[in-house]
Amino acid sequence: MSRIGTSTQAIQMVKYLQLVGYRVAYVERNQNEYSKGVLALYRGAKRYKSGVFYQDVILYGKDSIKEMEEEKYDFLVKDYGSVRDAGFEKVSFLEQKRHLLVCGVKADEILYTEEALEQYGEDCDAFCFSFVAIKDRKEIELMMGAKKSCTHFAEWISDPFCFHPSSAACCQTLLFSKRK
């Protein structure tokens, strides 16, 4: 669903990769125009070629392929947004080497989460649940069954550009899990 935290988790992944020494950029593959919002609203955000530079993160729109190739990044973290959006790029998403599904469990989210897990769960390396009360986490892990070891819970992150240590486990699972 929209507003579940995909952009926040993507930025957290960028910050983690930077912390461990990689050259990385964020790539917006959805219709949210997050990078335009960052440029318009955040003091200190600047244009960077065809993207935006803010808090040591380079953010590109989906039409910046040439610039990304010229920069020679170790990683590109691509934010596909909601799998329910009409513009969701399913083929491009599935072509990527690693997949993170950001999920929710509130009353208006759980049915869509189950649908996304059924459709994309086997292709995912990690799962990040947003806005889950601590008391409910064991039940979610049970629901995830064999995927329990690659299931993580995001803490509340007020500033996506400030790395939150709770994001490290999800990042490590995504990067270092063995593919089937």
C-alpha contacts under 8 A as a table, 3 or more apart, distances in Angstrom:
res1	aa1	res2	aa2	distance
1	M	4	I	6.00
1	M	81	G	7.97
1	M	82	S	4.99
1	M	83	V	6.99
1	M	84	R	6.30
1	M	85	D	7.97
1	M	103	C	7.87
1	M	109	E	6.95
1	M	112	Y	6.96
1	M	113	T	7.95
2	S	5	G	7.86
2	S	81	G	6.93
2	S	82	S	5.42
3	R	6	T	7.66
4	I	102	V	6.99
4	I	103	C	6.78
4	I	104	G	6.52
4	I	130	S	6.49
5	G	8	T	5.10
5	G	9	Q	6.08
5	G	102	V	6.87
5	G	130	S	6.75
6	T	9	Q	5.19
6	T	10	A	6.06
6	T	79	D	6.59
6	T	80	Y	7.76
6	T	81	G	5.80
6	T	82	S	7.72
6	T	102	V	5.95
7	S	10	A	5.00
7	S	11	I	6.14
7	S	34	Y	7.85
7	S	79	D	6.12
7	S	81	G	7.11
8	T	11	I	5.22
8	T	12	Q	6.12
8	T	157	I	7.80
8	T	160	P	5.02
9	Q	12	Q	4.88
9	Q	13	M	6.14
9	Q	102	V	7.89
9	Q	160	P	7.55
9	Q	167	S	7.82
10	A	13	M	5.04
10	A	14	V	6.38
10	A	26	Y	7.13
10	A	77	V	6.29
10	A	78	K	7.10
10	A	79	D	6.06
11	I	14	V	4.98
11	I	15	K	6.21
11	I	26	Y	6.81
11	I	57	V	7.99
11	I	160	P	6.02
11	I	161	F	6.40
12	Q	15	K	5.05
12	Q	16	Y	6.10
12	Q	160	P	6.23
12	Q	161	F	6.94
12	Q	162	C	7.69
12	Q	163	F	5.75
12	Q	164	H	7.31
12	Q	167	S	6.65
13	M	16	Y	5.06
13	M	17	L	6.16
13	M	77	V	7.20
13	M	167	S	7.67
13	M	171	C	5.95
14	V	17	L	5.22
14	V	18	Q	6.19
14	V	24	V	6.24
14	V	25	A	6.55
14	V	26	Y	6.60
14	V	57	V	7.34
14	V	77	V	6.58
15	K	18	Q	5.08
15	K	19	L	6.18
15	K	57	V	7.55
15	K	161	F	7.18
15	K	162	C	7.59
15	K	163	F	5.80
16	Y	19	L	5.02
16	Y	20	V	6.45
16	Y	163	F	6.84
16	Y	167	S	7.93
16	Y	168	A	6.72
16	Y	171	C	7.08
17	L	20	V	5.26
17	L	21	G	6.39
17	L	22	Y	5.39
17	L	23	R	7.53
17	L	24	V	6.87
18	Q	21	G	5.09
18	Q	22	Y	5.06
18	Q	23	R	6.35
18	Q	24	V	6.71
19	L	22	Y	7.48
22	Y	74	D	6.01
22	Y	75	F	7.38
23	R	73	Y	5.21
23	R	74	D	5.20
23	R	75	F	6.66
24	V	58	I	7.84
24	V	73	Y	5.31
24	V	74	D	5.78
24	V	75	F	4.78
24	V	76	L	5.67
24	V	77	V	7.36
25	A	57	V	6.53
25	A	58	I	5.13
25	A	59	L	6.08
25	A	60	Y	7.43
25	A	73	Y	7.04
25	A	75	F	6.76
25	A	76	L	5.13
25	A	77	V	6.23
26	Y	57	V	7.28
26	Y	58	I	6.13
26	Y	59	L	4.71
26	Y	60	Y	6.13
26	Y	76	L	5.94
26	Y	77	V	4.90
26	Y	78	K	6.03
26	Y	79	D	7.41
27	V	59	L	5.88
27	V	60	Y	4.79
27	V	61	G	5.82
27	V	62	K	6.39
27	V	76	L	6.54
27	V	77	V	5.91
27	V	78	K	4.63
27	V	79	D	6.13
28	E	31	Q	7.99
28	E	33	E	7.55
28	E	34	Y	7.46
28	E	35	S	7.53
28	E	59	L	7.31
28	E	60	Y	6.08
28	E	61	G	4.92
28	E	62	K	5.61
28	E	78	K	5.97
28	E	79	D	5.09
28	E	80	Y	6.79
29	R	61	G	6.95
29	R	62	K	5.29
29	R	78	K	6.18
29	R	79	D	5.37
29	R	80	Y	4.70
29	R	81	G	7.23
29	R	89	E	7.61
30	N	33	E	7.54
30	N	62	K	7.83
30	N	79	D	6.67
30	N	80	Y	4.99
30	N	81	G	5.37
30	N	82	S	7.92
30	N	87	G	7.01
30	N	88	F	6.63
30	N	89	E	7.92
31	Q	81	G	7.83
31	Q	87	G	7.07
32	N	81	G	7.71
33	E	36	K	5.33
33	E	37	G	6.45
33	E	61	G	7.80
34	Y	37	G	5.07
34	Y	38	V	6.24
35	S	38	V	4.99
35	S	39	L	6.25
35	S	51	G	7.54
35	S	52	V	6.40
35	S	59	L	6.03
35	S	60	Y	7.03
35	S	61	G	7.13
36	K	39	L	5.14
36	K	40	A	6.13
36	K	52	V	7.84
37	G	40	A	5.05
37	G	41	L	5.89
37	G	42	Y	7.93
38	V	41	L	5.39
38	V	42	Y	5.38
38	V	45	A	6.67
38	V	52	V	7.79
38	V	54	Y	7.73
39	L	42	Y	6.05
39	L	45	A	5.20
39	L	46	K	6.37
39	L	47	R	7.35
39	L	52	V	6.46
40	A	45	A	7.94
42	Y	45	A	5.65
44	G	54	Y	6.53
44	G	55	Q	7.89
45	A	52	V	6.74
45	A	53	F	5.69
45	A	54	Y	4.60
45	A	55	Q	7.64
46	K	52	V	5.64
46	K	53	F	5.22
46	K	54	Y	6.59
47	R	50	S	7.13
47	R	51	G	5.93
47	R	52	V	4.57
47	R	53	F	6.09
48	Y	51	G	4.90
48	Y	52	V	4.89
48	Y	53	F	5.60
48	Y	58	I	7.38
49	K	52	V	7.61
49	K	67	E	7.31
50	S	60	Y	6.84
50	S	61	G	7.79
50	S	64	S	6.24
50	S	67	E	7.20
51	G	58	I	6.77
51	G	59	L	5.45
51	G	60	Y	4.42
51	G	61	G	6.54
51	G	64	S	7.44
52	V	58	I	5.69
52	V	59	L	5.07
52	V	60	Y	6.55
53	F	56	D	6.58
53	F	57	V	5.63
53	F	58	I	4.60
53	F	59	L	6.32
54	Y	57	V	5.29
54	Y	58	I	6.63
54	Y	59	L	7.98
55	Q	161	F	6.39
57	V	161	F	7.79
60	Y	63	D	7.84
60	Y	64	S	6.15
61	G	64	S	5.86
62	K	65	I	7.12
64	S	67	E	5.58
64	S	68	M	6.36
65	I	68	M	5.14
65	I	69	E	6.20
66	K	69	E	5.28
66	K	70	E	6.34
67	E	70	E	5.12
67	E	71	E	6.32
68	M	71	E	5.25
68	M	72	K	6.72
68	M	73	Y	7.22
69	E	72	K	5.53
69	E	73	Y	7.61
73	Y	76	L	6.75
80	Y	83	V	7.59
80	Y	88	F	6.65
80	Y	89	E	7.09
80	Y	93	F	7.06
81	G	85	D	7.75
81	G	88	F	7.29
82	S	85	D	5.47
82	S	88	F	6.79
83	V	88	F	5.65
83	V	90	K	7.65
83	V	116	A	7.16
84	R	88	F	6.93
85	D	88	F	5.26
89	E	92	S	5.46
89	E	93	F	6.04
90	K	93	F	5.06
90	K	94	L	6.15
91	V	94	L	5.22
91	V	95	E	6.18
92	S	95	E	5.08
92	S	96	Q	6.72
93	F	96	Q	5.69
93	F	99	H	7.72
94	L	99	H	7.79
94	L	123	D	7.44
96	Q	99	H	7.01
98	R	124	C	7.04
98	R	125	D	6.27
98	R	174	L	6.74
98	R	175	L	7.45
99	H	123	D	6.84
99	H	124	C	4.66
99	H	125	D	5.43
99	H	126	A	6.75
99	H	174	L	7.26
100	L	124	C	5.74
100	L	125	D	6.11
100	L	126	A	4.98
100	L	127	F	5.63
100	L	128	C	7.22
100	L	174	L	6.89
101	L	121	G	7.76
101	L	124	C	6.64
101	L	126	A	6.60
101	L	127	F	4.94
101	L	128	C	6.29
102	V	127	F	5.90
102	V	128	C	4.73
102	V	129	F	5.79
102	V	130	S	7.07
103	C	109	E	7.84
103	C	113	T	5.62
103	C	127	F	7.11
103	C	128	C	6.00
103	C	129	F	4.62
103	C	130	S	6.17
104	G	109	E	5.34
104	G	110	I	6.05
104	G	113	T	6.26
104	G	129	F	5.44
104	G	130	S	5.45
104	G	131	F	6.80
104	G	132	V	7.40
105	V	108	D	7.77
105	V	109	E	5.34
105	V	110	I	4.44
105	V	113	T	7.20
105	V	129	F	7.59
105	V	130	S	7.90
105	V	131	F	7.74
105	V	132	V	6.83
106	K	109	E	5.05
106	K	110	I	5.88
107	A	110	I	5.95
107	A	111	L	7.90
108	D	111	L	7.25
108	D	112	Y	7.92
109	E	112	Y	5.45
109	E	113	T	6.10
110	I	113	T	4.85
110	I	114	E	6.15
111	L	114	E	5.17
111	L	115	E	6.26
112	Y	115	E	4.95
112	Y	116	A	6.09
113	T	116	A	5.08
113	T	117	L	6.04
114	E	117	L	5.05
114	E	118	E	6.14
115	E	118	E	5.18
115	E	119	Q	6.20
116	A	119	Q	5.07
116	A	120	Y	5.71
116	A	121	G	6.93
117	L	120	Y	5.34
117	L	121	G	4.25
117	L	122	E	7.77
118	E	121	G	5.71
118	E	122	E	7.82
119	Q	122	E	7.86
120	Y	123	D	5.51
120	Y	124	C	6.55
121	G	124	C	5.27
124	C	127	F	7.27
125	D	150	C	6.87
125	D	173	T	7.21
125	D	174	L	5.48
125	D	177	S	6.74
125	D	179	R	7.48
126	A	150	C	4.88
126	A	151	T	6.01
126	A	152	H	7.61
126	A	170	C	6.74
126	A	173	T	6.30
126	A	174	L	5.37
127	F	150	C	6.23
127	F	151	T	4.77
127	F	152	H	6.02
127	F	170	C	7.65
128	C	151	T	6.05
128	C	152	H	4.79
128	C	153	F	5.40
128	C	154	A	6.34
128	C	170	C	6.99
129	F	132	V	6.65
129	F	151	T	7.61
129	F	152	H	6.22
129	F	153	F	4.77
129	F	154	A	6.01
130	S	153	F	6.10
130	S	154	A	5.14
130	S	155	E	7.22
130	S	156	W	7.91
131	F	153	F	7.93
131	F	154	A	7.01
131	F	155	E	7.20
131	F	156	W	7.00
132	V	136	D	6.59
132	V	137	R	6.69
132	V	153	F	7.02
132	V	154	A	7.92
133	A	136	D	5.42
133	A	137	R	6.72
134	I	137	R	5.43
135	K	138	K	7.25
136	D	139	E	5.54
136	D	140	I	6.55
137	R	140	I	5.08
137	R	141	E	6.23
137	R	153	F	7.77
138	K	141	E	5.02
138	K	142	L	6.25
139	E	142	L	5.08
139	E	143	M	6.24
140	I	143	M	4.92
140	I	144	M	6.26
141	E	144	M	5.06
141	E	145	G	6.65
141	E	147	K	7.99
141	E	148	K	5.14
141	E	151	T	6.90
142	L	145	G	5.31
142	L	148	K	7.03
144	M	147	K	5.20
144	M	148	K	5.24
144	M	151	T	7.45
145	G	148	K	5.52
146	A	149	S	7.31
147	K	150	C	5.54
147	K	151	T	6.35
148	K	151	T	5.07
150	C	170	C	7.46
150	C	173	T	6.22
150	C	174	L	7.98
151	T	170	C	7.64
152	H	169	A	7.37
152	H	170	C	5.84
154	A	157	I	7.84
154	A	166	S	6.77
154	A	167	S	6.59
155	E	166	S	6.55
155	E	167	S	7.92
157	I	160	P	6.18
157	I	164	H	6.94
159	D	162	C	5.57
160	P	163	F	6.91
163	F	167	S	7.54
164	H	167	S	5.73
164	H	168	A	7.69
165	P	168	A	5.55
166	S	169	A	6.65
167	S	170	C	5.59
167	S	171	C	6.31
168	A	171	C	5.06
168	A	172	Q	6.06
169	A	172	Q	5.14
169	A	173	T	6.16
170	C	173	T	5.15
170	C	174	L	6.12
171	C	174	L	5.14
171	C	175	L	6.13
172	Q	175	L	5.14
172	Q	176	F	5.73
172	Q	177	S	7.71
173	T	176	F	5.43
173	T	177	S	5.25
174	L	177	S	5.99
